[in-house]
Amino acid sequence: MIAKQRIALTVNGRRIEAEVEPRLLLTDFLRGTLGLTGTHVGCEHGVCGACTILLDGLSARACLMLAVQADGAALETVESLGTPEMLSDLQKDFREHHALQCGFCTPGMLMTATDLLRTRPLATDEEIRDGLSGNLCRCTGYENIVRAVRAAAARRGGTPS
C-alpha cells in the first residue's frame, strides 16, 4: 500500500485539503476527486493542451503534473471562468465567433487564451496563433478561435492587464 500525502491548495478560489497518493496525476485529482470535469484528458503527454489549467496564474499542463506538485499552489480550471447561465466575456467571444465545434479542446483553449490575455499584448493574429500553438484542435481550423481571442484582446485594449 502506498502512503498518502496531505496536500493543500486553492482551486478556483476555494481552499482544498486532501490526502492523495503521490503518483496521482493532477488531471485525475481535478476530474475524479474534485469533479471538475472541464479539464479534459487528451494525449496524456502534454502535447494537445486539452488539460491546460492556470497554475499560480500561468498556463500549465495538468496531465504532466502530479497532484502533490500542486501543493500550496493556486489553480484555475475552466470552471472558474463562468457558468452556463453567466459566461465570461471570453466564453461569450468563443460562442459569438463559433470558436468551437466538438468542444473537446475548448477548455484548454480558453485557459491558454486567459493566460495570454493577461500576459501578452496580442496585437496581431500572428501573436495570437503563436500563443495558441500549443493547443491542438482537429475541428475548427483555428480561424474562429483566433477571431474570438482577437475580440477579447481588442476589448481590453490590446495590452496585457
N, C-alpha and C positions, 0 to 999 in steps of 0.2 A: 504494500500500500504506500502510495506517495503522500508525504506530509503536505498538508495545505498551508498556504501562506496568506496572511491577512493583508489586504490592500485597502487603501482609502483614496478616493479620487472624486472629482466633481464631474458629473455627466449632465450636460445641458442645464447647468446651473443648480443641479441637485447633488448634494453630498451623498456618496455611496461608500459603504464599507462592506467588504465581502471576504470570504475565505475561498481561495481558488487554488487549483493545482498549478504548480509552477509552469507546466507545459501548455496551459490553456491559452489558445490564441485570443487576441483581443476581439476579433470578429465573433468568435464563439461566445465570449463573455457578453458582448453587446447584444447579440441576437438571442442567444439561449438563456443567459442568466437574467439580463435586464429586459428582454422582449423588444429591443429596439431593432426591428427587422428592416428598417430603411437602409442600413449598412449592408450592401449586397456582397456576396462572396462569388467571385468570378473565377479568375485564374489561380488564385492562391499562391501566386509568385510575385505579386506587386507590379505586374505589367499592365493590367487592364484599367485600374483605377476605380473599379466599382465599389471598393471598400474604403474609399477616401473619407477621412474624418478630419477634424481640426484638433490638433494636439497642442495645447498651450497657444492657440491662435494660428498655427501653421498647418498646412495640409500634410497628412501622413497616411500611409497605407496600413490599415488595421490588420490586414492579413499577414503582415510581416512582423507584427509585434506580439509579444506575449502580454497577457493581462497584467502580470506582475511588473512589466516595464512601464506601465501607465500609473503605477502607484505614485500618488502625490500630484498628478497632472490634472489639468482641466481639459475635458474632451467636449467637443460639439459634434453631434451627428445631424443628419438631415432633419430629424425630428425637431431640432432646435430652431429651424428656420420659420416654421409656421404650421398651421393645421389645415385640413381640407376646407374648413369654414373660413379661415383667415390666413391666406397665403402671404408670404413675404413678397416684397417688391420683385426680388429676383425670380421667385417662383411664378409670379404673375407674368414677368417678361418671358419666361420659358413657355408658359401657356399661350400668351399672345402671339409669339413668334413661331409656334409649332415646333419647339426645340426638343421634342421627344416623340418617339414612336412607341417602341415596345416598353420603354421606361426602365429597362434594366440598368443602363449606365447613368440615368438621370441623377440619382442621389450623389454619386461620386462627382459628376459634372457640376452639380450645384455647390458641393462643398469646395471643390477646386476653384470654381468661379468666386465663391465667397472670399477665399484666401486671396485670390488675385485682385479682387476689387478693393480689398483692404490694404494691399501692399504694393501694387504696381499701377502705373499711370494708365495703361491700356488705351493709348491714344490712337492706335492703328489696329486694323484687323489682323495684321501680321503678329503684333504683340499678343493679341487675344489667342490666335491659333497656337503660337509658341507656348503660351501659358497653359493651354488645354491639351497640349500634345501628349501628355502622359495618361490621358483618359481615352479609351477606345470606345467607339460607337459603331455598331455594324448596321444601323438602320438609317440614320439621318443624312449622312454625307457632311455633317458638321455645319453647313452654311447657316441653318436656322439657329443653331446653338451659338454661333458667333454673333448673329444678329441680336439674340437675346442678351448676351453679355455686353455687346456694344450699347444697347439701350440702357442697361444698368450703369455702365461706365459714363454714358452721357448725362444721365440723371444726377450722378454725383459730381459732375464737372470734369471728369477725365483725370482727376488727380487722386492719389491714394488718400484714404481717410485716416 
